[in-house]
Amino acid sequence: MLTLSAARIEIGDRVLLAGSVRIPPHTAYLRQETPWLEVGAHPQLAMEYLLERSPLTAVHDEMNLLTSLMPEATGEELDRLIDRYSELQERFTLAGGYELEATAERIAGGVGLDEEVLLTPVAALSGGQRRRLDLAGLLLAGGDLLILDEPTNHLDMTAKRWVMEFLRDTRSTVLMVSHDVKLMDTAFDRVLALENARIDVYQGTYSDFLRQRSEAEAQRAHTARNISHEAVRLEDTKKIFAKGNATHAAKRRALQRRIDALRERLAEHAPPVRPRELRLRFPQPPRAGDQVLEVAGLAKSFGEHRVFDSVDFEVQRGDVLLLVGVNGAGKTTLLRCLAGREVPDAGRVRLGANVTLGFYAQEHEDIAPTLSVLDNIRRAAPASSEGALRAILGHFGLVGDMAGQQAGTLSGGEKTKLALARLMVAGANLLLLDEPTNNLDPQSVEALLAALQHYEGTVILVSHDADFVAQLAPERVLLLPQSRMVYFDERVLDMIPKR
């Protein structure tokens, strides 16, 4: 058990200023975001990357090294190599090393990565596939403590159920951050509520937590009223002794001490300060031509892996178009081609008259991590005043000192809000949105939905959030990889890998 104590000790990419943290020796951490360069730059196949995450791979590599050294060794050196090999082989066998590849395939399949994906270079995977590969690697590696930050992002409902069953059966302790209300109500037996710089522990499911918190707040409010009434009564009593002798002065001082103590208790029972409800509105965009976008013969491959071929469609002003397909069908890649972030192998993308394009990337690649939150939004709207930009940030809950904070230190949800704020101030009349609800809490998702429902521009959207899509009700749906355009109805929701 590693113990870190106060003073400026770095824990990951954060700094511990006070207190102490005891960390088990084998702790695995799944971040909310998997940077492209950290995973996508790996040249090997997804299966190779996955196997490297298991500590058993290092054991097997050492066994192979020992085997190669044995023919040259003699005497005591050979005995030492044989003893070490026997020790490693026993550990490897007991830990299931000879079934490692089968276990890796089972875990990969559980999170939605099939055999074809495992034989694909990591660099060719979509953002969602890279995220699932990172999760599969963590589950394969295991540990005494698994710290998971939004692990179910990019997972369909089948994969979510599998992950929750896996975590229920694991011997590891699991600490998870999640905004998935349904899962929070079924997969947890304890809730740590972080609010107003303190943590309260609640036993039970998420619904149990909501009920217990509501009851506790009602009790605090009742206690606060009683304290307040008592303080008022003592203030009235103190007025009786406003004038008088030394005895009266002593009574006034005694009453004041009691009043001060009550005020301290009252502060302890003050209602929690919660973020205000988000109210988002995209500005009136400039009017585009009737035809906003034309795509003809679009094709894209990564190496030998064909992502899509012969994609043809048109988008008219005011359309809301949903891209639907199985995981890995090329939805994100198509959006990136439309946005000019990827170059197609064939075909063309032609924007209509007076079209201004805004792109929301699920990996937040447009956010400069070393610049402040304010400077990041200023880059999207350099002509806007600081006051106007701060007001927009305030609508997204990025208030006060957060405007000066480096964007790289934001949480995944805060980066999502900053990216949406940048999109809002840019005033585009064509929005390309790749999983815009990832990392958002339910209240923020509702605010984004309302903003898009009132938006008068054109939207092309990728989303695994079937509830969000159902309420947005896009007019048309492009099915991938078939490149078939259909009108939206409730049957389309069955094609969306549900979150």
Secondary structure, DSSP 8 states (H G I E B T S, - for coil): -EEEESSSEEETTEEE-SSEEEE-SSEEEE-S---HHHHTT--SBHHHHHHHTSHHHHHHHHHHHHHHHGGG--HHHHHHHHHHHHHHHHHHHHTTGGGHHHHHHHHHHHTT--HHHHTSBGGGS-HHHHHHHHHHHHHHH--SEEEEESTTTT--HHHHHHHHHHHHH-SSEEEEE---HHHHTTS-SEEEEEETTEEEEEES-HHHHHHHHHHHHHHHHHHHHHHHHHHHHHHHHHHHTSSS-HHHHHHHHHHHHHHHHHHHHHHHT--------------------SEEEEEEEEEEEETTEEEEEEEEEEEETT-EEEEE-STTSSHHHHHHHHTTSS--SEEEEEE-TT--EEEE-TT-TTS-TTSBHHHHHHHH-TTS-HHHHHHHHHHTT--GGGGGSBGGGS-HHHHHHHHHHHHHHHT-SEEEEESTTTT--HHHHHHHHHHHHH--SEEEEE-S-HHHHHHH--SEEEETTTTEEEE--HHHHTTS---
